[in-house]
Amino acid sequence: MNPLEHLRWPFFEDRHRDFAAGLETWAAREVRDVHASDVDAQCRGLVRQLGDAGWLRHTVAGTAHGGAADAIDTRMLCLTRETLARHNGLADFAFAMQGLGSGAISLAGTPEQKARWLPRVARGDAIAAFALSEPDAGSDVAALQCAARVEGDHAVLDGEKTWISNGGIADFYVVFARSGEAPGSRGISAFVVEAGMRGLAIAERIDVIAPHPLARLRFTSCRVPLSQRIGAGGEGFKVAMRTLDVFRTSVAAAALGFARRAMEEGLARAASRKMFGHTLADFQLTQARLAQMATTIDSAALLTYRAAWQRDQGENVTRQAAMAKLAATEGAQQVIDAALQLFGGLGVVSGQPVERLYREIRSLRIYEGATEVQQLIIGREVLKEASR
Ligand SMILES: Cc1cc2nc3c(=O)[nH]c(=O)nc-3n(C[C@H](O)[C@H](O)[C@H](O)COP(=O)(O)OP(=O)(O)OC[C@H]3O[C@@H](n4cnc5c(N)ncnc54)[C@H](O)[C@@H]3O)c2cc1C
């Protein structure tokens, strides 16, 4: 299957096609299957490489601040994540986190915050992180408890954040904390907290099945100037949801990239593995498996780029983005599992591409809203539409 075939779809413009072709050449040459044991160092290096090559310009908004355009182009984000994920999962991670970590600043930052951080993010000079989840507030994120008490012209942060990607290597964290203007989600504010500030500590580094920088953060009387608050007090939850709204479709695109790579690996193995006097691909059971994999991939791609295209037209895509994330992440898990099965014992050998993909896909079904959360969103949206 040609991984660029879908670029002919009407969701794209020629600028997307040219961009994707250029990125494909670069990624195949620069990052494909380059893996190191020190993920911190590799991640820093990837941010540098992605910045130097200009790809990170697509993660921030505003040409005046180093962005490729004045608004983040969802199709560019998705094409980048799909391509990078197909070649190297950590490269996709490094790219995505620059966008997610700085997204609140792009969307709601003051001119000073934008001028200070966005050009550095776009060049790869500063590493960004998004700190929303807490030990007791993951799916139910509006229950977060990390406190932000206003004292004069500062907010004083106390509490914990966990599962923070880039935790430990980030130059700044966008932190969401309870400032108490109103109950529940209307009493949360967002702040830029620079690494190294007094009162911010990396409480724990977390090892996961597909290693990447990840940490639990602890805030102890951490004084953040109010000039580093993003948006008005009490607006933080809205800012977080708007940021996730931009990036949720791109998680689907990353899953799509992983699935395409698994398909590529599975096809090559099926065509070359000899058994029972034939090749594995000669058997109808294999062909049925490949047919299911290919159909799952195309369904996920259609849902992903529909959501991206609609968002770029300025439409609300709550339902479409949730459908894309649900179908692409769950589908990719099935495709990767099927590809691994085609490899037999070789599929579970450490370092094999399918074994790596098998570990890499798993957390995409959990973060930025687990599958069950996407189901709830879709259910709520279709009921809302039916009652109109
Ligand atoms: C690798 C990784 C990277 C991450 N990076 C970040 C980051 O950079 N920043 C950040 O803020 N967070 C990050 N997260 C956190 C992530 O967003 C949370 O893990 C996620 O929101 C789920 O929260 P939880 O882990 O507390 O699970 P819980 O909220 O305890 O949920 C457990 C499970 O319950 C199920 N569930 C949830 N809601 C319902 C429901 N209504 N009905 C039935 N079942 C339900 C789902 O299957 C869910 O997986 C990351 C997580 C991982 C794994």
The ligand as an SDF file (V2000), in Angstrom:
LIG
                    3D

 53 58  0  0  0  0  0  0  0  0999 V2000
    1.9460    7.7330   28.3190 C   0  0  0  0  0  0  0  0  0  0  0  0
    1.0570    8.7800   28.9020 C   0  0  0  0  0  0  0  0  0  0  0  0
    1.3440   10.1290   28.6930 C   0  0  0  0  0  0  0  0  0  0  0  0
    0.5360   11.1030   29.2730 C   0  0  0  0  0  0  0  0  0  0  0  0
    0.8770   12.4430   29.1120 N   0  0  0  0  0  0  0  0  0  0  0  0
    0.1520   13.3880   29.7610 C   0  0  0  0  0  0  0  0  0  0  0  0
    0.5490   14.7610   29.7210 C   0  0  0  0  0  0  0  0  0  0  0  0
    1.5310   15.1360   29.0550 O   0  0  0  0  0  0  0  0  0  0  0  0
   -0.1620   15.6520   30.4400 N   0  0  0  0  0  0  0  0  0  0  0  0
   -1.2450   15.3220   31.1930 C   0  0  0  0  0  0  0  0  0  0  0  0
   -1.8450   16.1910   31.8130 O   0  0  0  0  0  0  0  0  0  0  0  0
   -1.6480   14.0200   31.2470 N   0  0  0  0  0  0  0  0  0  0  0  0
   -0.9830   13.0510   30.5670 C   0  0  0  0  0  0  0  0  0  0  0  0
   -1.3660   11.7230   30.6320 N   0  0  0  0  0  0  0  0  0  0  0  0
   -2.4870   11.3670   31.5040 C   0  0  0  0  0  0  0  0  0  0  0  0
   -3.7110   10.8760   30.7610 C   0  0  0  0  0  0  0  0  0  0  0  0
   -4.3880   11.9280   30.1430 O   0  0  0  0  0  0  0  0  0  0  0  0
   -4.5570   10.0880   31.7760 C   0  0  0  0  0  0  0  0  0  0  0  0
   -3.8510    8.8800   32.0550 O   0  0  0  0  0  0  0  0  0  0  0  0
   -5.9370    9.7950   31.2510 C   0  0  0  0  0  0  0  0  0  0  0  0
   -6.7190   10.9640   31.2040 O   0  0  0  0  0  0  0  0  0  0  0  0
   -6.6560    8.7560   32.1380 C   0  0  0  0  0  0  0  0  0  0  0  0
   -6.6080    9.1490   33.4680 O   0  0  0  0  0  0  0  0  0  0  0  0
   -6.1320    8.0850   34.5790 P   0  0  0  0  0  0  0  0  0  0  0  0
   -4.8520    7.4920   34.1490 O   0  0  0  0  0  0  0  0  0  0  0  0
   -6.1990    8.7470   35.8920 O   0  0  0  0  0  0  0  0  0  0  0  0
   -7.2230    6.9340   34.5080 O   0  0  0  0  0  0  0  0  0  0  0  0
   -8.6500    6.9400   35.2050 P   0  0  0  0  0  0  0  0  0  0  0  0
   -9.2730    8.2770   35.1190 O   0  0  0  0  0  0  0  0  0  0  0  0
   -8.5180    6.2920   36.5310 O   0  0  0  0  0  0  0  0  0  0  0  0
   -9.4570    5.9670   34.2240 O   0  0  0  0  0  0  0  0  0  0  0  0
   -9.1850    4.5650   34.1950 C   0  0  0  0  0  0  0  0  0  0  0  0
  -10.0060    3.9560   33.1030 C   0  0  0  0  0  0  0  0  0  0  0  0
  -11.3790    4.1000   33.4120 O   0  0  0  0  0  0  0  0  0  0  0  0
  -12.1200    4.0520   32.2000 C   0  0  0  0  0  0  0  0  0  0  0  0
  -13.0960    5.1430   32.2360 N   0  0  0  0  0  0  0  0  0  0  0  0
  -12.8930    6.4740   32.2910 C   0  0  0  0  0  0  0  0  0  0  0  0
  -14.0640    7.1320   32.3350 N   0  0  0  0  0  0  0  0  0  0  0  0
  -15.0380    6.1910   32.3160 C   0  0  0  0  0  0  0  0  0  0  0  0
  -16.4680    6.2080   32.3500 C   0  0  0  0  0  0  0  0  0  0  0  0
  -17.1220    7.3810   32.4290 N   0  0  0  0  0  0  0  0  0  0  0  0
  -17.1410    5.0420   32.3130 N   0  0  0  0  0  0  0  0  0  0  0  0
  -16.4950    3.8770   32.2770 C   0  0  0  0  0  0  0  0  0  0  0  0
  -15.1480    3.7560   32.2210 N   0  0  0  0  0  0  0  0  0  0  0  0
  -14.4360    4.9110   32.2450 C   0  0  0  0  0  0  0  0  0  0  0  0
  -11.1330    4.1940   31.0450 C   0  0  0  0  0  0  0  0  0  0  0  0
  -10.9200    2.9230   30.4630 O   0  0  0  0  0  0  0  0  0  0  0  0
   -9.8690    4.6400   31.7380 C   0  0  0  0  0  0  0  0  0  0  0  0
   -8.7150    4.1990   31.0630 O   0  0  0  0  0  0  0  0  0  0  0  0
   -0.5910   10.7300   30.0340 C   0  0  0  0  0  0  0  0  0  0  0  0
   -0.8880    9.3820   30.1990 C   0  0  0  0  0  0  0  0  0  0  0  0
   -0.0780    8.4130   29.6600 C   0  0  0  0  0  0  0  0  0  0  0  0
   -0.4250    6.9610   29.8810 C   0  0  0  0  0  0  0  0  0  0  0  0
  1  2  1  0
  2  3  1  0
  2 52  2  0
  3  4  2  0
  4  5  1  0
  4 50  1  0
  5  6  2  0
  6  7  1  0
  6 13  1  0
  7  8  2  0
  7  9  1  0
  9 10  1  0
 10 11  2  0
 10 12  1  0
 12 13  2  0
 13 14  1  0
 14 15  1  0
 14 50  1  0
 15 16  1  0
 16 17  1  0
 16 18  1  0
 18 19  1  0
 18 20  1  0
 20 21  1  0
 20 22  1  0
 22 23  1  0
 23 24  1  0
 24 25  2  0
 24 26  1  0
 24 27  1  0
 27 28  1  0
 28 29  2  0
 28 30  1  0
 28 31  1  0
 31 32  1  0
 32 33  1  0
 33 34  1  0
 33 48  1  0
 34 35  1  0
 35 36  1  0
 35 46  1  0
 36 37  1  0
 36 45  1  0
 37 38  2  0
 38 39  1  0
 39 40  1  0
 39 45  2  0
 40 41  1  0
 40 42  2  0
 42 43  1  0
 43 44  2  0
 44 45  1  0
 46 47  1  0
 46 48  1  0
 48 49  1  0
 50 51  2  0
 51 52  1  0
 52 53  1  0
M  END
$$$$
